[in-house]
Every structure is written in structure tokens, then in C-alpha cells.
Amino acid sequence: MTPSLALRSLGGVDTSENLNVFASWAIALMEALGSIGAGVAVAVENLFPPIPSEVVLPLAGFTASQGSIVLWEVLVWTTVGSVVGALALYGLGAWLGPVRLRRIVDRMPLMKVSDVDRTDEWFARHGSKAVFFGRMIPIFRSLISIPAGVQRMPLVRFTLLTAAGSAIWNTVFVLAGYLLGEQWQSIEQYADGLQVVVVAAVIVAVTVFVVMRVRQRASATGSAEERATAAESSSDAAPADAQGAHGTMEG
């Protein structure tokens, strides 16, 4: 059974009516390239975080359950795809580099160059854990490769950590699709819930950061104005004191 026929057996309903554009494209890739097509789809997903791996991985697992492609090949090629996509973003981070990054941050509102320095220090201590576990967090799965490149994490270590973390994530979703069979689409709702939690956490963190930074700027501006007012008062008081002293001397 070809991938397209296997996927069109979902309850007798044409998948073109139920799957999004990316899923349809992934189906076409698997039909043309087999397991390698699943790897290509995952590599693209890594480069464009809004594209959900939570669709293509269970889909590939379901296709394997129909005998269209081999399960172990799917696991291997999707992991290879994850590593290839991550390496591309690592290269982007390496090209960006700390110097260019500081220049960009210096021009951004509410940001400080010291923020980059603190991030560098944190990544130097926890980079390996961030890369490994980051591969299992939606959105951050892709983005974590950029700071690794900026920091020039040793390429072999980055590749091994990325492969290990990706293998775990990919295996969970591919096997879920394989075991659930025609119910593979039910995985998406749970994956969407996890993504909502991550997005909500990011929104909260960004909001807190913006509020704190605005308050810091306001406090700094208020302190500067107070110092300026005090300086003006001192400069105005100085001539008056001088005149008073001159009058006393004449008296």
C-alpha cells in the first residue's frame, strides 16, 4: 500500500479534507521518497518552527503501520532530518556571532548589551542541558540551535546532544502514530495543548520582562530628573549665597 492510499484510508474520508497543507505536503514527500521524505519534512520543520513536527511524526508512524515504509527507517531518517535542520540554525548562530548580536541588541528598545552577556554566561554553564532537553520542547526545539551557534558550542557535542534529544522526541511521536493507527490524529490535540502551555509561558515571561524593564527605565529617568533639579537648585542658590556674603562684608 502506498503512503497516499494508506493515509486516505482514514475512516474512508479523503485526507485532503482533514489535513493541513503541510501534512498533505509531507504525504507527497513520503509517497515520493519513502522514509527519507519524512526526514526531509522534519528538517524543514526545524527551520520553520511554526510548522508542527507533531503532525508529520505521527503521520509517518501511521504510514509505517500500514507497511508502506519501514518503522526503523522512519526513526533514523526523522532523527537525521532533525540534526540537519538544527545544524543549519547552528550555522546561522555561528555567522551571527556575539559581536554582531551585541550590535543588534544595542539598537533594540528595552534591551541591554548586558542581557547578551548574562545569556552567554548562562549558556556557558547550562548549554548542554539546554540543547538536549530543548529538543523536546515545542518552538524551542529549533531556536535552541541559534544560541549554541553563537556560543560556538563544540560541533560534535552539539550534534550528539541534538541527535539524542531529537531521537527521544521523534520516537515518542512516531511510535504513537504507529500504535494508534487510524486514530493518529488524536495525538495532535495533546501536542497542541503542550504548545499552548509553552507559548503561554513565553508570553508571561516576555510580559514580566517588559514591565520590569519599563519600570527600570522610568525609575532611572525619574532619578535623573531629580538630580538635574537638585543641580539647578544648587546653582541658583550659589549666587544668592555669594551676594549675602558680600553684603555682610560691606556691613
Secondary structure by P-SEA (a helix, b strand, c coil): ccaaaaaaccccccccccccaaaaaaaaaaaacaaaaaaaaaaaaaacccccaaaaaaaaaaaaaaccccaaaaaaaaaaaaaaaaaaaaaaaaaacaaaaaaaaaacccccaaaaaaaaaaaaacaaaaaaaaaaccccccaaaaaaaaacccaaaaaaaaaaaaaaaaaaaaaaaaaaccccaaaaaaaaaaaaaaaaaaaaaaaaaaaaaaaaaaaaaaaaaaaaaaaaaaaaaaaaaaaaaaaaaac
